[in-house]
Amino acid sequence: MKQRLLIVDDEPGIVDMMASYFSSQYEVLTAYCGNEALQKLARQPDLILLDVMLPKMNGFEICQNLRDAGSTVPIIMLTAREEETDKVFGLEAGA
């Protein structure tokens, strides 16, 4: 049985490209916003690839919500941000 990978990004082209790439190794779940990502947790992903810049609820908030709810699933945050404070904030949020 394949492990589950949740890809969260608001850019359909990026989601499609990553889903295609990882589909041979993972059962790929996708979400395009924070609320959808939180709902997909019921499918118990083994790994989350999480974009930081999302509408309404950003990746930092999603990560913090997951950790506050007790989730220990590994999270890799994807971002174009380069500031050191963003990196620290992501790590402090639980990525």
C-alpha positions in Angstrom: 0.0 0.0 0.0 1.3 3.4 -1.0 1.8 6.2 1.6 -0.4 9.2 1.2 1.0 12.6 0.2 -1.1 15.8 0.6 -0.1 18.6 -1.8 -1.5 22.0 -0.8 -1.1 24.9 -3.3 -3.5 27.4 -4.9 -1.9 27.1 -8.3 -3.5 24.2 -10.2 -0.5 23.9 -12.6 1.9 23.4 -9.7 -0.4 20.9 -8.0 -0.9 18.9 -11.3 2.9 18.9 -12.0 3.7 17.7 -8.4 0.9 15.2 -8.3 2.0 13.7 -11.6 5.6 13.5 -10.4 4.8 11.8 -7.1 2.0 9.6 -8.2 4.3 6.6 -8.9 5.5 6.6 -5.3 2.5 8.0 -3.3 -1.2 8.1 -3.2 -1.6 11.8 -3.9 -4.2 13.9 -2.3 -4.6 17.5 -3.3 -6.0 20.7 -1.8 -6.1 24.3 -3.1 -6.9 26.2 0.1 -6.4 25.9 3.8 -9.9 24.7 4.6 -9.7 21.9 2.0 -6.3 20.9 3.4 -7.7 20.6 6.9 -10.6 18.5 5.6 -8.1 16.1 3.8 -6.5 15.3 7.1 -9.2 12.7 7.6 -7.5 10.7 4.9 -4.4 10.6 7.2 -1.6 11.7 4.9 2.0 10.5 5.7 3.6 13.7 4.4 2.3 17.2 3.5 3.9 19.6 0.9 2.4 22.9 1.9 2.6 26.3 0.0 3.0 29.3 2.3 1.2 31.9 0.2 -2.4 30.7 0.1 -5.6 32.8 0.1 -7.6 33.2 3.3 -5.4 30.9 5.4 -1.7 30.9 4.8 0.6 27.9 5.1 1.9 29.1 8.5 -1.6 29.1 9.9 -2.4 25.7 8.4 0.8 24.3 9.9 0.1 25.8 13.3 -3.5 24.5 13.2 -2.3 21.0 12.5 0.2 21.1 15.3 -2.3 22.5 17.8 -4.6 19.7 16.9 -1.9 17.2 17.8 -0.9 16.2 14.2 2.7 14.9 13.9 2.6 14.4 10.1 5.8 15.7 8.5 5.3 19.0 6.7 7.6 20.5 4.0 6.8 24.1 3.3 7.1 25.5 -0.2 7.7 29.2 -0.6 9.3 31.8 -2.7 9.9 33.9 0.4 13.6 34.4 1.2 13.5 36.2 4.5 15.2 34.5 7.4 12.2 35.4 9.7 9.9 33.4 7.3 12.1 30.3 7.7 12.2 30.7 11.4 8.4 31.3 11.6 7.8 28.1 9.5 10.0 26.0 11.8 8.3 27.5 14.9 4.9 26.7 13.4 5.9 23.0 13.2 7.3 22.5 9.7 
